Amino acid sequence: MGKHKVGAVFLAGVLAMGTVMTGCSGKDETEGKTVIEMVQYKPEAVDIFEQFQDEFNATHDDIYLKIDSPNDAMTILKTRFIREDNPDIIGIGGDINYSNFLDADMLMDISDFEGLNDIKEKYLEMNKDLEYVPKDGVYAVPYMANAAGILFNRDMFEEHGWEVPTTWTEFTNLCDQIQSEGIQPLYFGFKDTWTTLAPWNAIAVSLCDSDLTYQVNSGETTFAENYREVAEKEKALLAYGQKDPVSQGYNDACTAFARGASAMFTIGSYAISQIKSVNPDMNIGSFVFPANEDADKNVLNSGNDLMFCVMKDCKNKEAAYEVLSYMLEDENVKKYLNAQSAVPCKKGDFEITPELEEMRDYIENGIVADYQDHHYPSEMSVDAMIQTYLMDDSADATDTFMKRFDKEWIRYNRDVVAKVKAYEEGNDHE
């Protein structure tokens, strides 16, 4: 190829690139429109959010929606907050980050958003429990929840004639029976410490009050008085898993379960896609953790996995509300459900993902409670504490763990405890 021809091709390429870059800049697309920026924290949902963005912009002449789905969204958001470079809407989980953002007075009271009337009351209540001290107003629209209990191999259960247990005794008897037939009942990925919280939360929701952390912060009770049975029952699970539960991580456990290494897996619905990436044809079921001897007292562990908050300094509230209304349209809720196998927080006749069929009654009737760990500060590293406890074979392991839990709670929640104390004292004088 001649020198001039190469130069021409290169110049054409640069011009083409410039055209593409100009097109990508979105200047023409946003001209004359109100721009609403959303940052959402679920990178696994990037495809469906890109679809929402494109479809919204194709159907709205006056608003341009820009959605970012970064890998480490919470870190990016906190950095932007420090720089006072806030997006208009954030899509986050119902956890301690929400509590902190609310406590810092960063979120808008959206009580006047009409879409809240379509949200199941239980998921709105969960956010009230996340307030360090009771606060007037509503600051998030719950969008999607998840469900955590015990995943099980439906085909294996059917082949052996095993029944889904509804009480703690039925569950341990089932595990004994499965073991007697030469099959491992459970598989653990406790090398990744966060996985220790899966059974912990699923057991705790049936044995403890949903506002336990507030009760502890206000001095009404201690964790030692409430968590002992939770701890002992999680430790009892170890007899039914592999010999060294901390030797393998989450991905290892998902793979092992997918390949039939165990009949059950104590993990949430969020693991289903990972398991099916290994075995797409696996017939997975999921039942509520039977933590009680009275089946009627069992509660499904389900929390706000994704909710939308409008930042307090958002300058275009009505446009932000239009985006939220769009997200809540039935067709869009269904699209998200199909993409992510989630549990809808919106009222209505939505299909439950087949893997959660055994939890249907709990989901439809609101027999649900939030994850206890949504109230734990990350600095406290409760997951690592649980892992240490599970590996402690000493006779006083549970006593030591309970004392440490209360001690560490005071250490890492001193400011919150002070806020609650001041609130309680202020109300006493009213």
Buried (B, 14 or more C-beta within 10 A) or exposed (E): EEEEEEEEEEEEEEEEEEEEEEEEEEEEEBEEBBBBBBBBBBEEBBEBBEBBBEBBBEEBEEBBBBBBBBEEBBEBBEEBBEEEEBBBBBBBBBBBBBBBBBBEEBBBEBEEBEBBEBBBEBBBBBBEBBBBBEBEEBBBBBBBBBBBBBBBBBBBBEEEEBEBBBBBEBBBEBBEBBBEEEBBBBBBBBBBBBBBBBBBBBBBBBBBBBBBBBBBBBEEEBBBEBBBBBBEBBBEBBEBBBEEBBEBBBBBBBBBBBEBBBBBBBBBBBBBBBBBEBBEEBBBBBBBBBBBEEEEEBBBBBBBBBBBBBBBEBEBBEBBBBBBBBBBEEEBBBBBBEBBBBBBBBEEEBEBBEBBEBBEEBBEEBBBBBBBBBBBBEEBBBBEBBBBBBBBEEEEBBEBBBBBBBEBBEEBBEEBBEBBBEBBEEEEEE
